[in-house]
Amino acid sequence: MSIVVVVLCTVFGMILSSMAGYYICQLRKAKIKAAQQENSVYTASNEASKDGNIELPYFDLDTIFAATDKLSLGNKIGEGGFGPVYKGELLNGQEIAVKRLSQSSGQGIQEFKNEVCLIAKLQHRNLVKLLGCCIQGEERLLIYEFLPNKSLDNFIFDQTRKKLLPWIKRFNIIVGIARGLLYLHEDSRLRIIHRDLKASNVLLDNEMYPKISDFGIARIFGGEQTEDKTKRVMGTYGYMSPEYAMSGHFSVKSDVFSFGVLVLEIISGKKNWGFYHPEHDLNLIGHAWRLWNNQTPLELMDKELNETFSEDEVVRCIQVGLLCVQQRTEDRPTMSAVVFMLSNESAVIQQPKEPGFCVETFSLKIELSSGRHTSSTANDVTITALAGR
């Protein structure tokens, strides 16, 4: 009997020792993994500092989870091409917007770091402010200032909320976007081409002043460089310039084209892509061009804009918008010229030439990078192209 007890005790002791050893081993692995995750944050910080000499706060994941209730569905406020956006509140009471990079999105770690480094260097009232980021484990998070009115498309394309944007506010939004783009092209330390300017990438603050956001596919130019070419065309239906969509050639003038489309959308309250008119098959650009040639440009105005406004100011904005969407890049104005024309009633403005992408259609392979209802895969896309009238 005593021998059985001894054997059982020995076996039991061996089991306990094995369990203790396994527990200690797992604990060590957990500590190593945690250390690696923590180190990844500092590594990312150091890499960003080396690349751009920036000092940007890095938030740990627990802080973001606490602020957003673990990125709960109830705190979700939007969905972009690269992933969802959540509202949160830090312990000090500051409200934040957290952009979470989707693992299935077209934006990889390089695009993520690109956006971090870019925005951290930019300081302008018409650009969204980046507060920090989080790179921990599989999570890639960008933390922005929270803007309660969300994006411009939530207003100008909504039959109810567009009434909250009278002409004076729309004009201020147009000018604000122009000033933000001018800063990117000419006034910042870097020359930056946004490449995805659109209504959903313009956020509105408490007073409805615009802030350009989402720099995931933006490109930095050094020195006197103003243009480049890519084999990977990334952008959004209806906003891409002809030379960019067709050959991958982009420049400051491709941003100008996108701005022109945005101006026409703000004035009309209609989307360029998917625009419908019972009398023709033109898109919004083509429709605006037709009205201009018929000398009835004010017919482009949103029917909700029935308050008092300056007709000359509206016509001037339409004319500037049409100048920006001209077919040839050399015919489009720079953003400094755009700001001058918008801000000076006495400015002499030349007559626009035919715009690009307004009449005929053809199929084109494009890789989408953003947009609310798009993915990052190659698609057959129908795009309107120029045809003389």
Helices and strands as residue ranges (DSSP letters): H 2-52, H 61-68, G 73-75, E 76-80, E 83-89, E 95-100, H 109-121, E 130-136, E 139-145, H 153-156, G 161-164, H 167-182, I 183-187, E 191-193, G 199-201, E 202-204, E 210-212, E 219-221, E 227-229, H 242-247, E 249-251, H 252-268, H 284-293, G 297-300, H 311-324, G 329-331, H 335-343, E 360-367, E 378-385
